[in-house]
């Protein structure tokens, strides 16, 4: 078996991860070629991900504070209608993500998102390797700095003062 893994250029951690995956799969008889492109092409509408012309893809998944990730997994968002570049079109994932996104009932949303995540792990459209946690150090002299879990550290820099 021969597969190709794609990632963006200019990130040493991407290349190191791809080489590790290549080595691990070689041990079980799978030949993996590495192809990397600038993000402007890899994620372009006519690039490998949005046309579905790839075997494996190594990238980050960025989630916001709301657990709605239907743009990544719901079949309604397969390109060119969105960013579901796994091309997953599963009826359970589709119904749970749509149902959760259409209610304000927190208990109902929690149950639906839990089922959606369970189903994603059952059908395995992606393998999640790690979770990155960022830490920010800031001088005590900086006032009105407000950390944000899902936005860049300088999101309110115009309000800072020393």
The 8 nearest C-alpha neighbors of each residue, nearest first, counted from 0:
[[1, 29, 30, 2, 28, 31, 25, 27],
 [0, 2, 30, 31, 29, 3, 32, 28],
 [3, 1, 31, 54, 30, 32, 4, 0],
 [2, 4, 32, 31, 54, 33, 55, 5],
 [5, 3, 55, 33, 56, 34, 32, 54],
 [4, 6, 56, 34, 35, 57, 55, 33],
 [7, 5, 35, 57, 56, 58, 36, 8],
 [6, 8, 36, 37, 35, 38, 9, 41],
 [9, 7, 37, 36, 35, 10, 6, 38],
 [8, 10, 11, 7, 37, 13, 14, 36],
 [11, 9, 13, 12, 8, 14, 7, 6],
 [10, 12, 14, 13, 15, 9, 8, 16],
 [11, 13, 15, 10, 14, 16, 17, 9],
 [14, 12, 16, 10, 11, 15, 17, 6],
 [13, 15, 17, 11, 16, 12, 18, 10],
 [14, 16, 12, 18, 17, 13, 11, 19],
 [17, 15, 19, 13, 14, 18, 12, 20],
 [16, 18, 14, 20, 19, 15, 21, 13],
 [17, 19, 21, 15, 16, 20, 22, 14],
 [20, 18, 16, 22, 21, 17, 23, 15],
 [21, 19, 17, 23, 22, 18, 24, 16],
 [20, 22, 18, 31, 24, 19, 23, 17],
 [23, 21, 19, 25, 20, 24, 18, 26],
 [24, 22, 20, 26, 25, 21, 19, 27],
 [23, 25, 29, 26, 27, 21, 22, 20],
 [24, 26, 29, 28, 22, 27, 23, 30],
 [25, 27, 24, 23, 28, 22, 29, 21],
 [28, 26, 24, 25, 29, 23, 30, 22],
 [27, 29, 25, 26, 24, 30, 0, 1],
 [28, 30, 25, 0, 24, 27, 1, 31],
 [29, 31, 1, 25, 0, 2, 28, 32],
 [32, 30, 2, 21, 3, 1, 29, 33],
 [31, 33, 3, 4, 2, 34, 30, 21],
 [32, 34, 4, 3, 5, 31, 35, 17],
 [35, 33, 5, 4, 32, 3, 36, 6],
 [34, 36, 6, 5, 7, 8, 33, 37],
 [35, 37, 7, 8, 41, 38, 40, 6],
 [38, 36, 8, 7, 39, 40, 41, 35],
 [37, 39, 41, 7, 40, 42, 36, 8],
 [38, 40, 37, 43, 42, 41, 36, 46],
 [41, 39, 43, 38, 46, 42, 37, 36],
 [40, 42, 38, 46, 36, 43, 47, 39],
 [41, 43, 40, 38, 39, 46, 48, 44],
 [44, 42, 46, 40, 45, 41, 39, 49],
 [43, 45, 49, 46, 42, 50, 79, 78],
 [46, 44, 43, 50, 49, 47, 40, 42],
 [45, 47, 43, 41, 40, 44, 48, 49],
 [46, 48, 52, 50, 53, 49, 41, 51],
 [49, 47, 51, 50, 84, 46, 42, 41],
 [48, 50, 44, 51, 78, 47, 84, 46],
 [51, 49, 47, 52, 48, 45, 46, 44],
 [50, 52, 48, 49, 53, 47, 84, 86],
 [53, 51, 47, 50, 48, 54, 49, 46],
 [52, 54, 47, 51, 55, 48, 3, 56],
 [53, 55, 3, 2, 4, 56, 52, 5],
 [56, 54, 4, 53, 3, 5, 57, 2],
 [55, 57, 5, 4, 6, 58, 54, 53],
 [56, 58, 6, 5, 55, 4, 13, 59],
 [59, 57, 6, 56, 60, 7, 13, 5],
 [58, 60, 61, 57, 127, 130, 131, 129],
 [59, 61, 62, 58, 71, 127, 130, 57],
 [60, 62, 59, 63, 149, 68, 58, 71],
 [61, 63, 60, 64, 68, 66, 149, 65],
 [62, 64, 65, 149, 61, 66, 67, 150],
 [63, 65, 66, 149, 62, 148, 67, 150],
 [66, 64, 63, 67, 62, 68, 100, 149],
 [65, 67, 68, 64, 63, 62, 112, 109],
 [68, 66, 65, 69, 100, 96, 99, 112],
 [69, 67, 70, 71, 66, 72, 62, 96],
 [68, 70, 73, 72, 71, 96, 67, 97],
 [69, 71, 68, 76, 82, 72, 83, 73],
 [72, 70, 83, 69, 68, 82, 73, 84],
 [71, 73, 69, 83, 70, 87, 74, 68],
 [74, 72, 69, 93, 75, 76, 70, 92],
 [75, 73, 88, 76, 77, 87, 93, 72],
 [74, 76, 73, 77, 80, 93, 81, 88],
 [77, 75, 81, 80, 74, 83, 70, 73],
 [76, 78, 83, 81, 74, 80, 86, 75],
 [79, 77, 80, 81, 49, 82, 76, 83],
 [78, 80, 81, 77, 49, 44, 76, 82],
 [81, 79, 78, 76, 77, 75, 82, 83],
 [82, 80, 76, 78, 77, 79, 83, 70],
 [81, 83, 84, 71, 70, 76, 78, 77],
 [84, 82, 71, 77, 76, 72, 85, 86],
 [83, 85, 86, 82, 48, 49, 77, 78],
 [84, 86, 87, 83, 124, 72, 125, 71],
 [87, 85, 84, 83, 77, 88, 74, 51],
 [88, 86, 85, 74, 89, 72, 124, 73],
 [89, 87, 74, 86, 73, 90, 93, 72],
 [88, 90, 92, 91, 93, 87, 74, 73],
 [91, 89, 93, 92, 94, 88, 74, 95],
 [92, 90, 94, 93, 89, 95, 115, 118],
 [91, 93, 115, 95, 89, 90, 94, 96],
 [94, 92, 73, 90, 91, 96, 95, 89],
 [95, 93, 97, 91, 96, 92, 98, 90],
 [94, 96, 98, 111, 92, 97, 115, 93],
 [97, 95, 99, 98, 93, 94, 69, 92],
 [98, 96, 94, 100, 95, 99, 93, 101],
 [99, 97, 95, 101, 96, 100, 94, 102],
 [98, 100, 108, 96, 101, 97, 111, 102],
 [99, 101, 97, 98, 102, 96, 67, 108],
 [100, 102, 98, 99, 97, 103, 96, 108],
 [103, 101, 104, 99, 100, 98, 108, 107],
 [102, 104, 105, 101, 108, 100, 107, 99],
 [103, 105, 107, 102, 106, 108, 109, 99],
 [106, 104, 108, 107, 103, 109, 102, 110],
 [107, 105, 109, 108, 104, 110, 111, 103],
 [106, 108, 110, 104, 109, 105, 111, 99],
 [109, 107, 99, 105, 111, 106, 110, 112],
 [110, 108, 106, 112, 107, 111, 113, 105],
 [109, 111, 113, 107, 108, 112, 114, 106],
 [110, 112, 108, 114, 95, 113, 109, 99],
 [113, 111, 115, 109, 114, 110, 108, 116],
 [112, 114, 110, 116, 111, 115, 109, 117],
 [113, 115, 117, 111, 112, 116, 118, 110],
 [114, 116, 112, 118, 92, 113, 117, 95],
 [117, 115, 119, 113, 118, 114, 112, 120],
 [118, 116, 114, 120, 115, 119, 113, 121],
 [117, 119, 121, 115, 120, 116, 114, 122],
 [120, 118, 116, 121, 122, 117, 123, 115],
 [119, 121, 123, 117, 118, 122, 116, 124],
 [120, 122, 118, 119, 123, 117, 116, 124],
 [121, 123, 119, 120, 124, 118, 89, 125],
 [124, 122, 120, 125, 121, 119, 126, 118],
 [125, 123, 122, 85, 87, 119, 126, 120],
 [126, 124, 123, 127, 85, 119, 120, 122],
 [125, 127, 128, 123, 124, 120, 129, 57],
 [126, 128, 129, 125, 130, 60, 59, 123],
 [129, 127, 126, 130, 125, 16, 59, 57],
 [130, 128, 127, 131, 126, 59, 132, 60],
 [129, 131, 132, 128, 127, 59, 60, 133],
 [130, 132, 129, 133, 59, 134, 128, 60],
 [131, 133, 130, 134, 148, 129, 135, 149],
 [134, 132, 131, 135, 148, 152, 130, 136],
 [133, 135, 132, 136, 152, 146, 148, 131],
 [134, 136, 137, 133, 152, 146, 138, 132],
 [137, 135, 134, 138, 139, 152, 133, 146],
 [136, 138, 139, 135, 141, 140, 144, 142],
 [137, 139, 140, 141, 136, 142, 161, 144],
 [138, 140, 141, 137, 142, 161, 136, 144],
 [139, 141, 138, 161, 142, 160, 137, 143],
 [142, 140, 161, 139, 160, 138, 159, 144],
 [141, 143, 160, 144, 159, 161, 140, 139],
 [144, 142, 159, 145, 158, 141, 160, 155],
 [145, 143, 142, 159, 146, 141, 155, 156],
 [144, 146, 143, 147, 155, 152, 154, 153],
 [147, 145, 152, 144, 148, 135, 153, 154],
 [146, 148, 150, 149, 145, 152, 151, 154],
 [147, 149, 150, 146, 64, 151, 63, 152],
 [150, 148, 63, 147, 64, 151, 62, 61],
 [149, 151, 147, 148, 152, 154, 63, 153],
 [152, 150, 153, 154, 149, 147, 148, 146],
 [151, 153, 154, 146, 150, 147, 135, 155],
 [152, 154, 156, 155, 151, 150, 144, 146],
 [153, 155, 151, 152, 156, 150, 147, 157],
 [156, 154, 153, 157, 158, 145, 144, 159],
 [157, 155, 153, 159, 158, 154, 144, 152],
 [156, 158, 155, 159, 154, 160, 153, 143],
 [157, 159, 156, 155, 143, 160, 144, 142],
 [160, 158, 143, 156, 142, 157, 144, 141],
 [159, 161, 142, 141, 158, 143, 140, 157],
 [160, 141, 140, 142, 159, 139, 143, 138]]
